[in-house]
Amino acid sequence: METIRKALHSRVVLVLGLVVAVAVPAVTAPRLPHLNPWPLVAGLVPWVLGKYGLCALRWRAVATTAAGAPAPRRWYLRAHAESELLGLLTPGHVGADVWRVKRLTGAGVARGDAVLSVAVDRFAGAVGLAVFMAFAATRLPTEVVVATVGAGVVVVVAIVLTRRWRPRWLPSGPLPSPRQFALALVLAAGYQLTIAGLLLGAIAATGHTLSPIQVLAAFGASQAAAAVPGVNGASPRDGALVVALVSFGLPWVAAAAAVTVRAALAWLPALALGGASLWVLRRQGGPLRNVSDAAF
């Protein structure tokens, strides 16, 4: 955590983040075919609401059971936006989860409870994807089932090992209730719908079309590659998504363009929302490790 705090106060890291944010679209844009911007806008707006609204509320639904957890929705909206920017800057989006744990512990939540809330939130997202695919597609891809079951197994094994070797790391507060977890699943399924909308818009921007069912199947099939970490826009999951789209008849150039532009667009709200919130935290004075709920 101390390393992250120093990195956030580092001007070198700040400049590097801005350079990466500008370089990704600058390098990829000249290699893309002509794109119609309006389908992109139509897909981007609901995706932003899903990514920075529904996902933040999903996290809140499973986190508020912990003792000392902040209650205001605005707190989770801001902390989640900050985490998304840090996630884009780290392989496997790991920086997002680390930052969310950091923000909760900074607000007075025990470390075990903070880690549990993030783990349950991730698991709810995986289950939400499987539920959404089950209702939206005629056949649930095997990769989605394997990924969801695998996520559950990882959580269980981690709890067992932690209880055996580091019992003080275990949460002291109650687990989320079935009602809270059900709400998290509904929010997760809603977010998956916005992901499909963004991908449909990116494909339509290239002048091609696929049915929503085909897009959902391609997206679900690509999740198996999510186990291998990678940077946004150049991860194994992005490559698997390109291959899946091509298998449904989309030309290679159009599939690569749709996936690339989708990844590049993720930087816009991350910089605008997450970057602005992190800047406000810096302007409030004092080290970020002392930021608490009272600052909001």
N, C-alpha and C positions, 0 to 999 in steps of 0.2 A: 504494500500500500504506500509505503514511504517513497518507493521508486516512482509510482504513478504521480504522487503529489509533486515531486521534483520535476518530472517530465512536463506536467501541466504548467509549471512556472517557468519552464525553459523557453527562451525566445527561439532557440534553434529548432525545437520540436514544433513550435507554433508556425515558424516559417516553412518547415518541411511539410507540415500538414496542408498549408495553403498551396505549396508548389504541387503536391500530389493531387489536390483537388482540382487545380487548373490543368495539370498535365494530362490527367486521364481523359477528359473530353477533348482536349486539344489534339492529342495524339490519335485518338480513335475517330474523331469526326471526319477528317479528310478521307479516311478509308471506307466510310460508310456510303451506301447508295443514297440517292435522293430520298429524303424523308418528308412526309406530310406532317407538320407539327400538330395539327388539330386532334388527330386520334391520340397523340401522346399526351396532350393536355387533358383530354377527356378521361384517360386512364390514370394520369398522375394525381389529379385532385382527390378522387376517392381513396387512392392508395396512401396519400399523405395523411388523410383523416384516419385510415385504418392503422397505419404504422405508428403514428405519433399520438393517436387518440385511443383507439380500441386496445392496442397493445399495452399502453400505459395503464389503462383501466383494468386490463386483465391481470397485470402485475399487482395492482392495488387490491384486487379481489382476493388474492391469496396471501398478501403481505400484512394486512391490517389485523390479523389474529395475533401477531407477535407483540409482546409487551414493549411499549414505547414507540411502536410504529406510527409514523405520521398519518393523519387522517385526511387532510385536504387533497382533493384531486389535483389541484394545481402543483403540489409538491411532486407527485408522481409524473405528471406531464413534463415538468421541467427536468427531473432527474432522468427520465427515460430518453428525452431528446438529447441530453448530454451524452448518455451512454451510447446512443446510436452513432454519434460522430466518432467517439473513441473506438467503437466497434469496427467502423469502416477503415480505421487506421491500423488495425491489428488483424493478423491471420485468424481465420475461424471465428471472427467477431468476438473473440474472447475478452477484449477490452470492455465490451458493453457489460458483461456479467460482473467483471471485477469492479467496475465503477458503480454499479447498482448496489453491490454489497458494501462498498465504501460509503456510499451516501446513506444507506440505512444505519450502518454502525455509527456514522457521524451524527445521526439523529437520535442515537441512544438505544438502538436495537442491538441485542446480543449477537455476536458473530454467528453462532450456530443458527439462530432464527433468521438472520439475514441471508445466509447461504441457502437455508431451506426454502425461503420464499422465492429466490431466484431459480432454484432447481425445480420446484413445483410449477413455477410459471413456464419454464421451458418444457416440462413434461406436458402441461396443459396445452401448449402450442402444438406439440407433436400429436397428441390425441385429437385436438381440434382439427388438424389437417386430415387425419384418418377419417374422422366423422364427416367432415365436409366432402371428402372424396367419395365416401360411401353413399351419401345422399345425392351428390351431383353427377356421379359417373355410373355407368352400368356395371363396371367391375373395378374393385379396389386393387390397385397395383400391388403386387407382392412386395415390392421395395418399400412401400409406405408401411405395410404391416410389419415388416422386419425392422424398419427404423423405429416405429412406435414401441414394439415389444423390446427392442434393444435399449431404448431410452429408459423404459421401466426397469429392466434388469440392471442397468448401470446404477440407477438411483438406489435400488434395493441393496446391491452389492456394496455401494459406497457407504450406506447407512450401517450395514453389518460390520464392515471393516473399521469404520470410525468408532462404533460402539466398542469394538475389541481393543483398538490401539489408542484412540484419542477421544474418550468419552466426553471430555469437557467441550469438544467442538459440537456436540449434538445440541439441537434446539431445546430450550427450556419451556417454550410456550406451546399452546395447543396447535394441532394441525388444522388446516382450513376445513370448514364443515362441508358436507356434500353439496349444500346449496351454494356455497362460495365457489367450489370447484366446478359446479355445473354452470355458474355464471361465467367463469373463466373459459369454459369450453365454448359457450355461445359466442363470446367475444373473439376467441381464436378462430372459430369458423367464419365469423364476419370478416376478419382480417384476411383469411385465405381467399375470400371472394374478391377483395380489393386487389390482391396479388394477381389473380386471374384476369381481372379487368385491366391492370397495367400491362400485362403481357399481351393481351388481345390488342390493346391500343398500340403497343410497340410493333406488333406484327402488321396491323392495319396501316401503320405509318410507312411501311416498306412497299405497300401496294398489293400485299397478299392477304389471304384470309385462311383461318382455320376455325373449325367449330369450337365452341366453349368446351365440349367434352374432350376433344383432342388436346386442347391446351391444358386442361386439368390433368389428363393422363400423362402428358409429357412432363408437366411440372412435378407430378407425383413420382414418376419414374426417376427423375433427376435427384430426388432427395436421398437416394442410396449413396450418392457420391458426397453427401454433406459430411460424412464421417471423416473425410480427409480435409484438413484445414487448408485454406487458401485465401488470398486477398480478394476483395470485392471486384468483380469483373474479370478475374483471371483464376478462378477457383475450379477444382474438379467438378463441382456442382454446376457451374456455368457451362463448362464443356459438355457435361452430360445432358444439359438442357438443350444445347444446340443439336446434339446427335438425336435426341428424342424428337425435336421439332422436324428435323430432316426426315426421320422415319415416317412422319405423317404427310410427307409430300412437299414440305417447304424447301425452297432452294437453299443451298448452303450459305450463299451470300446474305439472303434475307434472314435466315435463322441466326447467323452470327451478328448481323446488324441489330436485330430485335433484342437479343440478349445483351449485347454491348451497350446499346443506348439505354436499356432498362437499368443496367448497373451504373452507368454514368449519371442518370437522373437522380439516383439515390443521394448523390452528394449535395444537390441543391437544398432540399429541406434540412439535411443534416447540418450544413453550414449555417443556414439561416436561423434555424430553431436551436439546435444544440450548441452551435458556436456562439450565438447571442447569449444563451443562458450561462455558458462557461465564462464568457467575458464579464457578465454581471457578477458572477461569483468572485472573479479576480478583483473587480472594482469595489467589492464590499470590504476588502481589506482583510489582512490576517491570512494565515495558511489555510488551505482548503481542508485540512484535516480537522479544523475546529468548526467547520460549517455545520450548523444544526438546523432543526426545524424552525427555531425562533427567527432565523434570518429571513424567513418567508412570510 
